[in-house]
Amino acid sequence: MKFNKCFRCGCFFSSDDDVCPNCVSKDEIDKNTLKNYLDNNDVPMSLDSLAFNSGVDLKNINRYMKSKEFADYKKAFVNDDFDNVKIKL
């Protein structure tokens, strides 16, 4: 195990995860919200609009899109540079 800083709240914890045990449930809710939004809506024009319309913070969207869990959703994006993403229409 490593000593990490929680990506969501900033507290320090000992684990191999990105988020502390207190934030795991919040992270799962955001992941499910984002998946539901992407499943039920057209792919947005930008990550900013995705964040605004889904209600999921942009920094979390960037982190989720880099995970294997979102590999299928990531295919809708032209490149892997999630700072300047262009979306296939």
N, C-alpha and C positions, 0 to 999 in steps of 0.2 A: 504494500500500500504506500501511497505517496501522501505528502502533506500538500493539500490544494487550497486554492481560494475559490469559493463558490462563484460561478459565473453570474448567478442571479442576484444574490444579496451581498456578496463580498466577504462573508465570514470564512474563517479558516477551518478546515476539517481534514480528517485523515481517511482517504478512500481513493479508489481509482476512477470515480465518477467526476463529471463536470460540475455537478451541483451538490450541495450539502443535503443531508437527510431531511431537513426541514423544507427544502424547495423541490424535492423529487415529485411530490403530488402536483405542485404548480406547473412543473415542467411537462408532466404527462397531460395535464389539462390543455396546455398551450399546443402540444403536439397534436392531440386529438382535434382541437379546434382548427388548426391549420390544415390537417388532412381532410376534415369535413368540408372546409371552405374550398379547397382545391378539387375535391371530388364533385362538389355540387355547383361550381361556378366556372366560368371561362377563366383561363389564365390571365391575370392582370397585366397591364402594360409595363409596370415597374414593380420593384420590390417595395417601394414606398407605398404604392397603392395597395399592394398585397397586405402590408402591415396595417394600413389604415382600415381596409375593408374587413380583414379577418380579426382585427383586435389583438394580434400577436406582435410583440415588440420586434423591431427590425433586427436587433442584435441576436435575438433568439432564432429568428427565421434563418439568418446567415449560418448560425451554428447547426440548426437542424438539417439544412440542405447539404451540409458537408458529411452527414452521417449516412450509414448504409440504410437506415430505416426509411429515408426519403429518396432513395436512389431512383425509384420509378417516377416520382414527382419532378425530380431534377432534370429528367429528359425533356421537359417542356422548355427548359432554358437553353439558350444558344451556347453559352459558354459557362465555365466553372468559376469565373471571376464574379463572386457574389457582391462585390462592391459596385460594379457597373454592369448589371445583368440586362441582357436584351432577351426578349421572349419571342419564341416562334408564334406566329399567328396563323 
